[in-house]
Amino acid sequence: MKQDFRDFHASLAALDDQSINPSRQPNLSEVVDRSRRGLLKGGLGLAGVAFLGGGLSACGAVAARSTLLGFESVPAQLDPTFDSVQVPPGYRARVFFSWGDPVENDAPQWQPDASDDWQAQLLQAGDNHDGMHFFPFPEAPDEHGLLAINHEYVNPPLHPDGMSLVDGRRPLAEVRKEQAAHGVSIIEVRKDAAGQWQRVYPSHYNRRISALTPMAVAGPLTGHELLKTASDPSGTRIIGTLNNCSSGFTPWGTYLTCEENWHNYFLNRNAEDLASRAAHVRYGVSGGERSKLYGWESADERFDATPDSSRPHGSHVNEPNRFGWVVEIDPFDPQSQPVKRTAMGRYCRECSVLSLGEDGRMAFYSGDDSRGEYIYKFVPAGRYVPGADQQNRQLLDEGTLYVARFDADGSGQWLALVHGQNGLTAENGFPSQAEVLLNARAAADRLGATPMDRPEWVAVHPRTREVYVTLTNNDQRGDKVAVDKANPRPQNLHGQILRWNEAGGDPAATRFEWEIFLLAGEREGARDADDKPVPAHLTGTIDGDVFSSPDGLAFDAEGRLWIQTDYGDDEPVMQAMGTNQLLCADPRTREVRRFLVGPRGCEITGITWSPDYRAMWINVQHPELSFPASDGRSRPRSSTVLITRDDGGIIGT
């Protein structure tokens, strides 16, 4: 292949390293006094708050060890040739669904040399499996369901010889295949006569959604001038979804796929025009000769956002505005059209995770996964009513988008991104609520939200509604943005997990209390390969198995917190961590155990369960060597892996 696989992913990581948040000056009250940083080693100096009778998840020290973690920890894998998945004794892991597997009926079998064309790829599993969710059939929920699986981006092995340029242009056939490999797969799954989970193929439900799939628009920006292009003068029909990273679901049974780093697919070569468009600049649309990622604009004009005054709506200058949204998909209706929900706001959204109150009030939490960006929640104006499907399906089109401020005393506030309030006015570049939602980052800047260390996945405790978020890392903390209580380490290479309780346990509350759950990194007193003490900024507070760069995050029904990692396992600072992994934490005691390790070069991401929690699916994204064949020769394939217990019991107990 023409491109070195690891070099390709290093270049992607470099894109993530580029902080473009101009709001780098925290309030003086939020700056950490470095002489007091030792307080972070213990209880982190943050007061708990009474919440549904339990405080901040009973966060104080607990004498007894965890009873939630009932499995034996697996060791870190330091071998650079390790190319499989390892789980604890008594468990088994089986590759279930890989890039290129048939999805839609009559799909051709995947070719090991990657010679499948783009029409074949439209019918097959996409690349880089990521967020996902299991949707059960009500008549047999523990035995039959649908898996919705995101396909975030594509790797060079998608093509026989990697990605190519011909006379400075990308071949259209390659671009189309890459577009076809983005998006979502929906596959039917069920237990067979032997009680083993299998794919159902062919199936009426199996479906591929890609960067070539027509989508509807709903909410405040439907038909708005800022969504109109030469290809869609109505501003109501968007082609495709991009960079589908994490996800969410609704209580009425639909899937929410989220568009993350979409800006890397576009460019605007007109420097003066680019500088005048706040949304292009604040999100990082390229101003160079090529887009930052795949160069699709050389073959597909939609991705060239350079304005052309001779064409309607400036040609495709507004095309970037049509990405960065939550896309709602009905997995049970293969004929339904996906819908981009514009009331929920636009940014580089990692997830959209539900918290449902007893009174039907809801919040959908999201991280904006870039260094120095923010944490958001969307609160629908209406309430969820069980069984009122038609009414519920309109709930995401009206509501309030909030952004979080984490104060130094452990309190926090949700700041409403509402036109006419807090300086969000025409004079400041926000003529209407449409501009506020379209450029949520800039609106959040003006409100003084707290810049975070790459906020990624959110998880809500199934009983207490306590909320957790992963902050994966930020090597620019302390340099381009000051340290603060929520982001306390300079050159933060290992990341942290925060948690908070909404006031009164109400998902729609505007106040909350927060604390740091843990700082990832090496153990206190650890020494490096040269027998030198590990620097303080690389030392964490983990009680149990160490890890770096928390990313994926989810709770099971018993309240076990599952943590997935995403770091470069060849980086010198990660040598003690081994390959990327899945861990499990007890929120009460903070004990952490390593449950799974993946093949070299991969990210462990995406997690979902059957309703009885006796089957777990996780994703192995961009394995470097030859997984899942693991034969040292085969083309590596991103894959979904099924995990079960040998005795058929509940995972984790």
Backbone hydrogen bonds, N-H to C=O, Kabsch-Sander energy under -0.5 kcal/mol:
donor,donor_aa,acceptor,acceptor_aa,energy
2,K,161,D,-1.7
8,F,4,D,-2.1
9,H,5,F,-1.7
10,A,6,R,-2.1
11,S,7,D,-2.0
12,L,8,F,-1.5
13,A,9,H,-2.2
14,A,10,A,-1.9
15,L,11,S,-1.4
16,D,12,L,-1.6
17,D,13,A,-1.5
18,Q,15,L,-1.3
19,S,17,D,-1.0
24,R,22,P,-1.5
30,E,27,N,-2.1
31,V,27,N,-0.5
31,V,28,L,-1.1
32,V,483,V,-0.7
34,R,32,V,-0.9
36,R,33,D,-2.3
37,R,34,R,-1.4
39,L,36,R,-2.2
40,L,37,R,-1.8
41,K,38,G,-1.6
42,G,39,L,-0.9
44,L,39,L,-1.1
46,L,43,G,-0.8
54,G,51,F,-2.3
57,S,55,G,-2.4
58,A,54,G,-1.8
70,G,68,L,-1.0
70,G,652,G,-3.0
74,V,594,R,-2.2
78,L,76,A,-0.7
82,F,79,D,-1.9
86,Q,597,V,-2.1
91,Y,88,P,-1.7
92,R,644,T,-2.5
94,R,642,L,-2.9
96,F,640,T,-3.2
97,F,640,T,-1.6
99,W,638,S,-2.5
100,G,125,A,-1.9
101,D,98,S,-2.5
103,V,123,L,-2.3
104,E,123,L,-1.7
107,A,104,E,-1.5
114,A,111,Q,-2.8
121,Q,117,D,-2.1
122,L,118,W,-1.7
123,L,120,A,-1.7
124,Q,120,A,-0.6
124,Q,121,Q,-0.8
125,A,101,D,-2.6
127,D,181,A,-2.0
130,D,150,N,-1.9
131,G,245,C,-2.1
133,H,148,A,-1.8
135,F,146,L,-3.2
137,F,144,H,-2.4
140,A,137,F,-1.4
143,E,140,A,-1.9
144,H,140,A,-1.6
145,G,189,V,-2.8
146,L,135,F,-2.6
147,L,187,I,-2.9
148,A,133,H,-2.5
148,A,146,L,-0.5
149,I,147,L,-0.5
149,I,185,S,-3.0
150,N,131,G,-3.1
151,H,183,G,-3.2
152,E,128,N,-2.6
158,L,155,N,-2.1
159,H,156,P,-1.9
161,D,162,G,-0.5
162,G,159,H,-1.1
166,V,169,R,-3.5
167,D,165,L,-0.5
169,R,166,V,-1.2
175,V,171,P,-2.2
176,R,172,L,-2.9
177,K,173,A,-1.7
178,E,174,E,-2.4
179,Q,175,V,-2.7
180,A,176,R,-2.4
181,A,177,K,-1.4
182,H,179,Q,-1.0
183,G,151,H,-1.5
184,V,209,I,-2.8
185,S,149,I,-2.6
186,I,207,R,-2.7
187,I,147,L,-2.4
188,E,200,V,-0.5
189,V,145,G,-3.0
190,R,198,Q,-2.4
191,K,143,E,-2.4
192,D,196,Q,-2.6
195,G,192,D,-2.3
198,Q,190,R,-2.7
200,V,188,E,-3.0
201,Y,199,R,-0.7
207,R,186,I,-2.3
209,I,184,V,-2.8
211,A,179,Q,-2.0
213,T,210,S,-1.3
215,M,238,I,-2.9
216,A,338,P,-2.7
217,V,236,T,-0.7
218,A,340,K,-2.4
222,T,219,G,-1.9
223,G,235,G,-2.1
224,H,221,L,-2.2
227,L,224,H,-2.1
228,K,225,E,-1.2
229,T,232,D,-1.6
230,A,315,S,-2.4
235,G,232,D,-1.3
238,I,215,M,-2.1
240,G,213,T,-3.4
240,G,238,I,-0.8
241,T,210,S,-0.6
243,N,152,E,-0.5
244,N,151,H,-0.7
245,C,243,N,-1.2
245,C,258,C,-1.5
246,S,350,E,-1.1
248,G,256,L,-1.6
250,T,254,T,-2.0
253,G,250,T,-1.7
255,Y,329,I,-3.1
256,L,248,G,-2.7
257,T,255,Y,-0.6
257,T,327,V,-2.5
258,C,246,S,-1.6
259,E,325,W,-1.5
260,E,243,N,-2.7
260,E,258,C,-0.7
262,W,260,E,-2.1
264,N,261,N,-1.1
265,Y,262,W,-1.9
266,F,263,H,-1.4
267,L,303,F,-1.0
268,N,286,S,-2.7
271,A,269,R,-1.1
274,L,270,N,-3.1
275,A,271,A,-2.3
276,S,272,E,-1.1
276,S,273,D,-0.5
277,R,273,D,-0.7
277,R,274,L,-1.3
278,A,276,S,-0.9
281,V,277,R,-2.3
282,R,278,A,-3.1
283,Y,279,A,-1.3
284,G,280,H,-1.0
284,G,281,V,-0.5
285,V,280,H,-2.5
286,S,263,H,-0.6
286,S,266,F,-1.4
293,L,264,N,-1.8
298,S,295,G,-1.5
299,A,296,W,-2.3
300,D,296,W,-2.6
303,F,300,D,-1.9
304,D,301,E,-1.9
305,A,267,L,-2.5
305,A,303,F,-0.8
308,D,314,G,-0.8
311,R,308,D,-1.9
314,G,311,R,-1.6
315,S,312,P,-1.4
316,H,314,G,-0.6
317,V,314,G,-0.8
319,E,316,H,-1.4
321,N,318,N,-1.0
322,R,319,E,-1.8
323,F,320,P,-1.6
326,V,341,R,-0.6
327,V,257,T,-2.9
328,E,326,V,-0.5
328,E,339,V,-3.2
329,I,255,Y,-2.7
333,D,330,D,-1.1
336,S,333,D,-1.9
339,V,328,E,-2.1
340,K,216,A,-2.6
341,R,326,V,-2.7
341,R,339,V,-0.6
342,T,218,A,-2.4
342,T,340,K,-1.0
344,M,341,R,-1.1
345,G,342,T,-1.5
346,R,437,L,-2.0
347,Y,324,G,-1.6
349,R,259,E,-1.2
349,R,347,Y,-1.6
350,E,367,G,-2.9
352,S,247,S,-1.5
353,V,365,Y,-2.5
355,S,363,A,-2.3
357,G,355,S,-0.5
357,G,361,R,-3.3
360,G,357,G,-1.7
363,A,355,S,-1.8
364,F,378,F,-2.1
365,Y,353,V,-2.9
365,Y,363,A,-0.5
366,S,376,Y,-2.4
368,D,374,Y,-2.1
369,D,348,C,-1.5
369,D,367,G,-0.8
370,S,368,D,-2.3
371,R,16,D,-0.8
372,G,452,M,-2.2
373,E,370,S,-1.8
373,E,452,M,-0.6
376,Y,366,S,-2.8
377,K,402,Y,-1.8
378,F,364,F,-2.1
379,V,400,T,-2.8
381,A,398,E,-2.6
384,Y,360,G,-2.7
388,A,385,V,-2.1
389,D,387,G,-1.5
392,N,388,A,-2.9
393,R,389,D,-2.0
394,Q,391,Q,-1.6
395,L,392,N,-1.9
397,D,394,Q,-1.6
398,E,395,L,-0.8
400,T,379,V,-2.4
402,Y,377,K,-3.2
403,V,415,L,-1.9
404,A,375,I,-2.6
405,R,413,Q,-2.2
407,D,405,R,-0.7
407,D,411,S,-2.3
410,G,407,D,-1.6
412,G,512,F,-2.3
413,Q,405,R,-2.1
414,W,510,T,-2.7
415,L,403,V,-3.2
415,L,413,Q,-0.6
416,A,414,W,-0.5
417,L,401,L,-3.2
418,V,416,A,-1.4
420,G,424,L,-3.4
421,Q,418,V,-2.0
424,L,421,Q,-2.0
425,T,423,G,-1.9
428,N,425,T,-1.0
429,G,426,A,-1.8
430,F,425,T,-2.6
435,E,432,S,-0.5
436,V,432,S,-1.4
437,L,433,Q,-2.4
438,L,434,A,-2.5
439,N,435,E,-2.1
440,A,346,R,-0.8
440,A,437,L,-0.9
443,A,439,N,-2.0
444,A,440,A,-2.7
445,D,441,R,-2.3
446,R,442,A,-1.9
447,L,443,A,-1.4
448,G,444,A,-0.7
448,G,445,D,-1.2
449,A,444,A,-1.8
450,T,404,A,-1.8
452,M,373,E,-3.5
454,R,370,S,-0.7
454,R,452,M,-1.7
456,E,470,T,-2.8
457,W,551,D,-0.9
459,A,468,Y,-2.2
461,H,466,E,-3.2
465,R,461,H,-1.5
467,V,500,W,-2.8
468,Y,459,A,-2.9
469,V,498,L,-2.3
470,T,457,W,-2.2
471,L,496,Q,-3.1
472,T,454,R,-2.0
472,T,470,T,-0.6
473,N,453,D,-0.7
474,N,492,N,-3.9
477,R,474,N,-1.4
478,G,481,V,-4.0
479,D,476,Q,-2.1
480,K,476,Q,-1.7
481,V,476,Q,-1.2
482,A,24,R,-0.9
484,D,487,N,-1.6
485,K,30,E,-0.8
491,Q,477,R,-3.2
492,N,474,N,-1.8
493,L,491,Q,-1.3
496,Q,471,L,-2.3
497,I,518,L,-2.3
498,L,469,V,-2.1
499,R,515,E,-2.4
500,W,467,V,-2.5
501,N,513,E,-2.5
503,A,511,R,-2.6
505,G,502,E,-2.5
506,D,503,A,-1.6
509,A,506,D,-2.1
512,F,412,G,-1.9
513,E,501,N,-2.1
514,W,410,G,-3.0
515,E,499,R,-2.3
517,F,497,I,-2.3
517,F,515,E,-0.6
518,L,497,I,-1.5
520,A,495,G,-1.9
520,A,518,L,-0.5
521,G,547,F,-1.6
522,E,538,L,-2.4
526,A,523,R,-2.1
528,D,532,K,-3.1
531,D,528,D,-2.2
534,V,526,A,-2.8
538,L,535,P,-1.9
539,T,536,A,-1.5
540,G,522,E,-3.0
541,T,519,L,-2.5
543,D,590,R,-0.7
544,G,542,I,-0.9
545,D,592,V,-2.0
549,S,494,H,-2.0
551,D,564,Q,-3.6
554,A,562,W,-1.8
556,D,560,R,-1.7
559,G,556,D,-1.6
561,L,585,A,-2.5
562,W,554,A,-3.4
562,W,560,R,-0.7
563,I,583,L,-2.6
564,Q,552,G,-2.7
565,T,581,Q,-1.6
566,D,549,S,-1.9
569,D,567,Y,-0.9
571,E,568,G,-1.9
574,M,571,E,-2.0
575,Q,572,P,-1.4
577,M,574,M,-1.7
578,G,574,M,-1.0
579,T,77,Q,-1.3
582,L,596,L,-2.4
583,L,563,I,-3.2
584,C,593,R,-2.7
585,A,561,L,-3.1
586,D,591,E,-2.2
590,R,586,D,-2.8
592,V,543,D,-2.4
593,R,584,C,-2.6
595,F,582,L,-2.5
595,F,593,R,-0.5
596,L,582,L,-2.1
597,V,86,Q,-1.8
598,G,580,N,-2.7
600,R,82,F,-2.7
602,C,599,P,-1.7
603,E,621,Q,-1.9
604,I,565,T,-1.5
605,T,603,E,-0.6
605,T,619,N,-2.5
608,T,617,W,-1.8
610,S,615,A,-2.0
613,Y,610,S,-2.2
616,M,643,I,-2.3
617,W,608,T,-2.9
618,I,641,V,-2.3
619,N,605,T,-3.0
619,N,606,G,-1.1
620,V,639,S,-3.3
621,Q,603,E,-2.8
621,Q,619,N,-0.7
624,E,600,R,-2.3
625,L,600,R,-0.6
629,A,626,S,-0.9
630,S,626,S,-2.3
637,R,627,F,-2.6
639,S,620,V,-2.2
640,T,97,F,-3.4
641,V,618,I,-3.4
642,L,94,R,-3.2
643,I,616,M,-3.3
644,T,92,R,-2.0
645,R,614,R,-0.5
646,D,90,G,-2.9
648,G,645,R,-1.6
651,I,613,Y,-2.9
653,T,650,I,-1.3
